[in-house]
Amino acid sequence: MDFYLMKKLKIIRRKVTFYKRNSTFAVCPFIKIHYRHLMNIQIEKLEKLMNAMNKDIVRQEKQFTLEELSKYNGAGGSPAYVAVNGIVYDVSLSPVWGGGTHFGLYAGKDLTLQFKACHGGETKILNGLPKVGELRI
């Protein structure tokens, strides 16, 4: 992926995180609505960019150990990967995984048990995410 796209993705992710945080802590309902609107605009940009990238990029799948996977936690601009049922997914561009976190869960881990508990093992939720490899146990 070229430098320009990575920089653009990083900027959009920062904006989404900023708007999400401000909408959460805003007292005035109109301000909350405004920040949510701005966040939705950025999420739409992110989705369009993701779709364009998925068409252009063919990812080479890799074998990950749990130690290697832990390096991809989304911190400091690094990609955010999670493993579910032995498959490693890139959640970096997913709006619900802003900053490598999702409802108290952190990227860089095998989240199979948590996924089954929350989503009942319904894997079609993961179909839109890029698969980057497999988890080697």
C-alpha positions, 0 to 999 in steps of 0.5 A, a space after each residue: 500500500 502506498 504512503 499516500 493511502 496510509 497517511 489518508 487512512 490514518 487521518 480519517 481514523 483519527 477524525 473518527 476517533 475524535 468525533 466519536 469521543 467528542 460526541 460521547 462527552 458532549 452535553 448539548 444534544 445538538 453538539 452530539 448530533 453534529 459530531 455524530 454527523 461528522 463521524 458518519 461522513 468520515 466513516 463513509 469516506 473510510 468505507 469508500 477507500 476500503 472498497 477501492 483498496 480491496 479491489 486493487 490490493 491482493 494480500 499475501 496470506 501469512 501464518 501468525 503465532 500469538 506473539 506475532 499477532 500481538 504486534 498488530 494491536 492498532 497502537 501508534 498507527 500500526 495495523 489492527 489484526 484479530 483472529 477468529 476461528 483460526 483466521 486473521 482479519 485486518 480490522 484497521 479500517 473498520 469504523 467499529 475498531 477505532 484505535 484497535 479497540 471494540 467494546 473493551 476488546 483489543 486487537 492483536 489477540 485471538 478473539 474466537 471465544 469473545 466472538 462466539 459469545 457475542 455473535 453466536 459464531 455468525 461469521 458472515 459479520 466478518 465477510 467484509 473484513 480483509 483476511 490477512 492470514 491464519 493463526 498458527 497454534 
